[in-house]
């Protein structure tokens, strides 16, 4: 019929019902997703909820505890921190030249020339006409030092051979001392307790060449540093001589008017002193193998003033008088003339020099007379060379003082003059290894 509204069919109604259900479901899902997001955005910029933070923190702690426990189990069962992260070694931080990168220069990148083939070397060597430089010892400075030695003069607890009584013959409480010939008492802990020895090795000294050990016995009222080294200039004179010589100067009575010889009174005292010093000298010069050479080196004994006593006893009972190449007395003949005369008579391969002032002139003249009676030639000047068997007595004028005698006697620096004259005679077994200016005469 025209104008009538058609009725919907049943299948069309079913489709509409299904589409509506789907739309409602989609809207419900969208709202469910947007609502939490909107709540989260609303919370932005606001302070966090303390209760929520506490809950989250507790949960995180529990989770961390579980992780640590699990990690500890793995460490205990597998390896340690040090095993997994070892400390770097020195070579890993600072590689050696063979391990590091090769350092190159700009020339390494320049064009290389073609290498010309080298002719085959002859099966012989061509002698060089150029002189070969001799071996030279590495340069070093003078060595001067103080060394404590058991065989030095003091401390001494034996007898005085002059009286065969104990040397320390005075006591006061726990202190022990010695009464000298003048009647004055010197205490052991002040005067006889220094066992040091002044050792001096010149810079030019060469242990491989002929040389001598100079043993210097200082006089009364002296110390090694103040007097032997600084005032009397004994080390300097040995160096300035240019001779291949070294110095050993034991401390005698410390700054006292006493000439006691201490351990040099004993039989073999000088030999023990030289043997012990040889080891010290070998270490001092840096060559431990040279100890044997030092122990067998010839000796020159120099006694100044009160040093006459240890000099005389070292010649008499020291144990190595045959190795003594010379004896020098500087205003020192105060006694023991029989010991000096005996050594001179029995050791004609060595020399003897005694220089004196008016204070010792009488005894020196007495000794000269004794030697002449034995048929020994005596010279009274130092103008000639020193030779084996030379016996020289030199009197000095009134202008020469006893206190300055080690630096000014028949000439300035008399020890230097003796060593220079000695080194001019090869048979005295001393080499001059350094040049020096001659000593000006001041007679």
C-alpha positions in Angstrom: 0.0 0.0 0.0 1.1 3.4 -1.0 2.4 5.5 2.0 2.4 2.7 4.5 5.6 2.2 6.8 7.2 -1.1 6.2 7.9 -3.2 9.2 11.5 -4.1 10.0 12.5 -7.6 9.5 13.6 -9.8 12.3 17.3 -10.1 11.1 17.6 -6.3 11.0 16.6 -6.0 14.5 19.1 -8.6 15.6 22.0 -6.7 13.9 21.1 -3.5 15.7 20.9 -5.3 19.0 24.5 -6.8 18.5 26.0 -3.4 17.4 24.6 -1.7 20.5 26.1 -4.3 22.8 29.5 -3.9 21.2 29.4 -0.1 21.5 28.6 -0.3 25.2 31.4 -2.7 25.8 33.9 -0.5 24.0 32.8 2.6 26.0 33.2 0.7 29.2 36.8 -0.5 28.4 37.8 3.0 27.4 36.4 4.6 30.6 38.2 1.9 32.6 41.6 2.8 31.0 41.2 6.6 31.2 40.1 6.8 34.8 43.4 5.5 36.4 45.4 7.7 33.9 43.4 10.8 34.9 43.9 10.0 38.6 47.7 9.7 38.0 47.8 13.0 36.1 45.8 14.6 38.9 48.5 13.5 41.4 51.4 15.1 39.5 52.8 18.0 41.4 51.4 16.8 44.8 53.4 15.5 47.7 53.6 11.7 47.7 51.4 9.8 50.1 53.6 8.7 53.2 51.7 5.5 53.7 52.2 4.6 50.1 56.0 5.4 50.3 56.4 3.3 53.4 54.6 0.3 51.8 56.8 0.6 48.6 60.0 1.0 50.7 59.2 -2.1 52.7 58.5 -4.0 49.6 61.8 -2.8 48.0 63.8 -3.7 51.2 62.4 -7.2 51.1 63.2 -7.5 47.5 66.8 -6.3 48.0 67.3 -8.7 50.9 66.3 -11.6 48.7 68.6 -10.3 45.9 71.6 -10.0 48.3 71.0 -13.4 49.8 70.9 -14.9 46.4 74.1 -13.0 45.4 75.9 -14.2 48.5 74.9 -17.8 47.7 76.3 -17.3 44.2 79.6 -15.8 45.5 80.0 -18.5 48.1 79.4 -21.2 45.5 81.3 -19.6 42.6 84.1 -17.0 43.4 85.0 -14.0 45.4 85.2 -10.3 44.6 89.0 -10.5 44.2 88.6 -13.4 41.8 86.1 -11.4 39.6 87.9 -8.0 39.9 91.6 -8.6 40.5 93.8 -5.6 41.3 95.8 -4.4 38.3 99.4 -5.4 38.2 102.3 -2.9 37.8 103.0 -4.1 34.3 99.4 -3.6 33.3 99.4 0.0 34.4 103.0 0.7 33.2 103.9 -1.7 30.5 107.5 -2.3 29.7 109.2 -1.2 26.5 108.6 -4.7 24.9 104.9 -4.7 26.0 104.0 -1.1 25.1 103.5 0.6 21.8 106.6 1.1 19.7 107.6 4.7 19.8 108.4 6.0 16.3 110.1 9.1 15.1 109.3 11.2 12.1 112.2 9.7 10.3 110.5 6.4 10.4 107.9 7.6 8.0 110.4 9.2 5.5 111.3 7.5 2.3 113.9 4.8 2.8 117.1 4.5 0.8 117.9 1.3 -0.8 120.3 -0.8 1.3 123.5 -1.4 -0.4 124.9 -4.9 0.1 127.9 -5.0 2.4 131.1 -6.8 1.3 131.9 -10.0 3.1 134.1 -9.4 6.1 137.6 -10.7 6.0 138.4 -13.6 8.3 141.1 -11.5 10.0 141.3 -8.3 12.0 143.2 -5.2 10.9 145.4 -3.7 13.6 144.6 -0.2 14.6 147.3 2.4 14.5 145.5 4.7 17.0 146.6 4.3 20.6 144.2 2.5 22.8 143.0 4.4 25.9 144.1 2.7 29.1 141.6 1.7 31.7 140.7 4.6 34.0 139.1 4.2 37.4 135.8 6.1 37.7 136.4 9.5 39.3 135.4 9.9 43.0 136.1 12.4 45.8 138.4 12.1 48.8 136.9 9.8 51.5 137.5 11.0 55.1 135.6 9.4 57.9 135.7 8.2 61.5 135.3 4.5 62.1 135.0 2.7 65.4 137.4 -0.2 65.7 137.9 -2.8 68.4 141.6 -2.9 67.9 142.1 0.9 68.3 144.2 2.2 71.3 141.3 2.6 73.7 139.4 1.6 75.8 142.3 -0.4 77.4 142.0 -2.6 80.5 145.4 -4.2 80.5 148.6 -3.5 82.3 151.1 -0.6 81.9 154.3 -2.3 80.7 156.4 0.3 82.4 155.3 -0.8 85.8 153.5 -4.1 85.0 150.6 -2.7 87.1 147.0 -2.2 85.9 146.7 0.8 83.6 143.5 1.9 85.3 145.1 2.3 88.7 142.7 4.8 90.3 139.0 4.3 91.4 136.4 6.5 92.8 133.0 4.8 93.3 132.2 3.2 90.0 134.7 5.3 88.0 138.1 4.1 87.1 141.0 6.2 86.0 144.8 6.4 85.3 147.3 8.5 87.2 149.8 9.9 84.6 153.5 10.4 85.2 152.8 14.0 86.0 150.5 12.9 88.9 147.3 14.0 87.2 144.3 11.6 87.1 142.5 11.0 83.8 139.2 9.1 84.0 138.5 6.2 81.7 135.0 7.4 80.7 136.3 10.8 79.6 139.8 10.2 78.3 140.2 6.6 77.4 136.8 5.6 75.9 137.1 6.8 72.3 137.8 3.8 69.9 137.4 5.8 66.7 140.0 5.9 63.8 140.3 8.7 61.3 140.5 7.1 57.8 141.3 9.0 54.7 141.5 7.7 51.1 142.5 10.3 48.5 140.5 10.5 45.3 143.4 9.3 43.2 144.2 6.3 45.3 144.4 3.0 43.4 144.6 -0.2 45.4 146.0 -2.1 42.3 149.2 0.0 42.4 152.0 0.1 44.9 151.0 2.1 47.9 151.4 2.5 51.7 149.3 2.9 54.8 150.3 5.9 56.9 149.6 5.3 60.6 149.6 8.6 62.4 149.9 8.8 66.2 149.0 12.3 67.3 150.5 14.1 70.3 149.1 15.1 73.6 146.0 17.3 74.0 144.5 16.4 70.6 141.4 15.1 69.0 141.0 13.6 65.5 138.7 16.2 64.1 139.9 19.4 65.7 143.6 18.7 65.5 144.6 15.9 63.1 142.1 16.8 60.4 141.6 20.6 60.7 144.7 22.0 62.4 147.5 19.7 61.4 145.9 19.0 58.0 147.2 15.4 57.9 144.6 14.1 55.4 145.2 17.1 53.1 148.9 16.6 53.1 148.5 13.0 52.0 146.2 14.0 49.2 148.4 16.9 48.1 151.5 14.6 47.9 150.0 12.8 45.0 151.3 9.5 46.5 149.3 6.3 46.4 148.8 6.4 50.2 146.0 6.3 52.7 145.7 7.4 56.3 144.8 5.6 59.6 144.9 7.8 62.7 143.6 6.2 65.9 142.4 8.4 68.7 144.8 8.2 71.6 144.1 9.9 75.0 141.3 12.4 74.3 142.5 16.0 74.6 144.8 15.1 77.5 148.5 15.5 78.4 149.1 11.7 78.3 151.1 9.5 75.8 149.7 6.1 76.8 149.8 3.6 74.0 146.8 1.5 75.1 146.3 -1.6 73.0 149.5 -0.8 71.0 151.4 -1.8 74.2 150.3 -5.4 73.5 152.0 -7.9 71.4 150.6 -8.0 67.9 148.6 -4.8 68.6 149.6 -3.1 65.3 148.9 -6.2 63.3 145.4 -6.5 64.7 144.9 -2.9 64.0 145.9 -3.2 60.3 144.0 -6.4 59.8 140.7 -4.9 61.1 141.2 -1.7 59.2 141.7 -3.6 55.9 138.0 -4.7 56.0 136.8 -1.2 56.7 139.0 0.3 53.9 137.6 -2.3 51.5 134.0 -1.3 52.3 134.9 2.3 52.3 136.4 2.1 48.8 133.5 0.0 47.5 135.6 -3.1 46.6 135.2 -5.9 49.2 137.8 -8.0 47.3 140.5 -5.4 48.1 140.7 -6.3 51.8 143.5 -8.7 51.2 145.5 -6.0 49.4 145.0 -3.5 52.3 146.0 -6.2 54.9 149.4 -6.7 53.1 150.2 -3.2 52.2 153.5 -1.6 53.4 153.3 0.8 56.3 154.8 4.2 57.3 154.5 5.2 60.9 154.4 8.9 61.8 154.7 9.9 65.5 154.3 13.5 66.6 155.3 14.6 70.0 153.6 12.2 72.5 153.0 9.8 69.7 156.5 8.5 70.2 155.3 6.0 72.7 152.8 4.0 70.5 155.3 4.3 67.6 158.1 2.7 69.6 156.0 -0.1 71.0 154.5 -0.8 67.6 158.0 -1.2 66.2 159.0 -3.4 69.1 156.0 -5.7 69.6 153.5 -4.8 66.9 153.9 -8.0 65.0 154.5 -6.6 61.5 157.7 -4.5 61.9 159.1 -6.1 58.7 156.3 -4.4 56.7 157.2 -0.9 58.0 158.9 0.9 55.1 159.6 4.1 57.1 159.3 5.9 60.4 158.9 9.6 60.8 159.2 11.3 64.2 158.2 15.0 64.4 159.8 16.5 67.5 159.0 13.2 69.2 162.2 11.6 70.7 161.2 11.9 74.4 162.3 8.3 75.2 162.3 4.7 74.1 165.5 5.3 72.2 166.6 1.7 72.5 163.5 0.6 70.6 164.1 3.0 67.8 167.8 2.1 67.5 167.0 -1.6 67.5 164.5 -1.2 64.6 166.9 0.9 62.6 169.7 -1.6 63.0 167.6 -4.6 62.1 165.5 -3.1 59.2 167.9 -1.6 56.7 165.3 -1.8 54.0 163.3 1.0 55.5 164.1 4.7 56.3 164.1 6.7 59.5 163.5 10.5 59.7 163.6 12.5 63.0 163.1 16.2 62.9 163.5 18.1 66.2 163.5 21.4 68.0 165.6 22.4 70.9 163.2 20.7 73.3 164.2 17.2 72.0 167.7 18.0 70.7 169.6 16.3 73.5 167.8 12.9 73.0 168.0 13.1 69.2 171.8 13.7 69.4 172.1 10.8 71.8 170.3 8.6 69.4 172.5 9.7 66.5 175.6 8.9 68.5 174.3 5.4 69.3 173.6 4.7 65.6 177.0 5.9 64.5 178.7 3.7 67.1 176.8 0.8 65.4 178.3 1.8 62.0 175.1 3.3 60.6 175.4 6.3 58.4 173.4 9.3 59.6 172.5 12.3 57.5 171.5 15.7 58.9 169.5 17.2 56.1 166.5 16.4 54.0 167.9 17.7 50.7 168.7 14.3 49.3 166.3 11.5 48.3 164.9 8.9 50.7 166.2 5.4 50.0 166.1 2.1 51.8 168.4 2.4 54.8 168.3 6.2 54.9 168.7 7.6 58.4 168.0 11.4 58.6 168.0 13.8 61.6 167.0 17.4 60.9 167.3 20.2 63.4 164.9 23.1 63.0 165.5 26.7 64.1 164.0 28.7 66.9 161.3 30.2 64.7 159.6 26.8 64.3 157.1 26.1 67.1 156.3 22.7 68.5 152.5 23.2 68.2 152.7 23.8 64.5 155.3 21.2 63.8 153.1 18.9 61.8 152.5 21.7 59.2 155.8 23.5 59.5 159.1 21.7 60.3 162.1 21.6 57.9 159.6 22.6 55.3 155.9 23.3 55.0 153.8 20.2 55.1 156.5 17.8 56.1 154.4 14.7 55.7 153.7 15.7 52.1 157.5 16.2 51.5 158.3 12.7 52.9 155.7 11.0 50.7 156.9 12.9 47.6 160.5 11.9 48.3 159.5 8.3 49.1 157.5 7.9 45.9 160.6 9.1 43.9 162.4 5.8 45.0 160.7 2.8 43.4 162.3 0.4 45.8 160.3 1.9 48.7 157.2 0.5 47.0 155.2 3.7 46.7 153.7 5.0 43.4 153.0 8.6 42.8 149.6 8.6 41.0 148.8 12.3 40.9 150.8 15.4 40.1 151.5 18.0 42.7 153.5 21.2 43.1 156.7 20.9 45.1 156.6 22.0 48.7 158.3 25.4 49.2 161.2 25.2 51.7 160.8 27.2 54.9 163.9 26.3 56.8 
